[in-house]
Amino acid sequence: MSEDIWGYRPTAGYQQGIDLVGYKVEASDGHIGKIDKHSEDVGSSYLVVDTGVWIFGKRVLLPAGVIERIDTAAETIYVNRTKDQIKDAPEFDEGKHAGEPTYLEQFARYYGQPHM
């Protein structure tokens, strides 16, 4: 499992302090939703994506390490996962995230798997 799954890649174009809430999210094969929440915490940076009607309002967590590129002019984030990979990810649960110290580990296991 790669530790840098929780860090923004140097080539992604992320600048600390930019509010990503509301940005569109594009998977490698199309649009998947908008950013509902994001974290800049060192070692646990992530995005929470509201997929809207695409998968019936599910909110999914994406570790910062899956971000390929951030286009601040177009307010769009490009990730290196397919729509199906994101659809099959564990659903984000705000209550568990706040109350369980190991909550992010399930996402690290899921996204830490090799991808195509």
N, C-alpha and C positions, 0 to 999 in steps of 0.2 A: 504494500500500500504506500503510495507516494505522499509524503508530508506536504509537498507543495500544491496538492489539490485544493488547499484552503488559502492559497496566496494568488494574487493577481499576477499574471505573467508580465514580465517587463515589456514584451512586445504588444500587449493588449491595448495600451494607450490609456490605462486608468490613471487618473490624477486624484489623489486624496482630497476629500472635501467636496467633490462633485456629487450632487444629489441625483442618483440614478432612478429614483421612484418615478414611474410613468413612462420610462423608456420602453420601446418595443423590443421584443426578443425574437431573434431569428435562429432557428435550429439549422443544421446543415441542409435540411430539405424543406424549409419553409417557416412561416410565422407561427409562433406558439403562444404568444400572450404579451403581457406587460409586467414590468417590475412593480411589485407591491411593497417590497421592503428590501433593504440591503444593509450589510454589515461590513465595516472596515476593520474589524478586530484582527490584530496580527495573529496569524496562525489559525484563524477560523472565519475568514472573510467569505461571504456568500450572498446570493440573491434569492429572494422569494418571488416566484413568478405566478401571477394569477392567469391561469389558462382560459378563463372565461368559458364561453359555451363550447369551446373546442373539445374539452374533456369534462364537461359539466361542472365548471367552476372549481375544479381542483386547484389547490395551491401546491406548488412543488418547490423544493429547495435545490439550488444549483451552486455547488462550490465555486469559488472565484477561479479556480484553476481550469475550468471547462470553457472559460471565456477566450475566444480567439481574438476579438477586436471590439472596441467600443468606438462608435461614430457619434461624437457629441453634437456635430452639426445636424445630423438626421435623428438624434436621440434614439439610436438603435444599438443593441448589443447582439453580437454574433457569437454563438456557442458551437463547440465541436461535437455535438451530440445530435442524433436524429430526433424527430418528433416522437417516434415510438419509444426510443430510449428514455426520453423525458416523461412520456405518458406512463411508462412502466415503473418510474421511480417511486420511492415511498412518498406518501402525501405529507406535507408539512403540517405539523400540529403545534400551534403557538403555545398551548398549555404545557405540553411535554417538553418543548424546547426550553421553556423558562424553568421547569422544575426538575429536569433530569440531566445531570452533568455529562452523561455518556450519550445523550440523544443524537449528537452529530455523527457518532460512529457508524450508524446504519447507512448514512449518506456517503461516508468515506468508503465503506465497503462497496456500496453500489457503484459509485462513480469511479472508484479506484480500479475497477475491472478494466482490462484492455478494451479499447473501442476501435472501430474501423475508420 
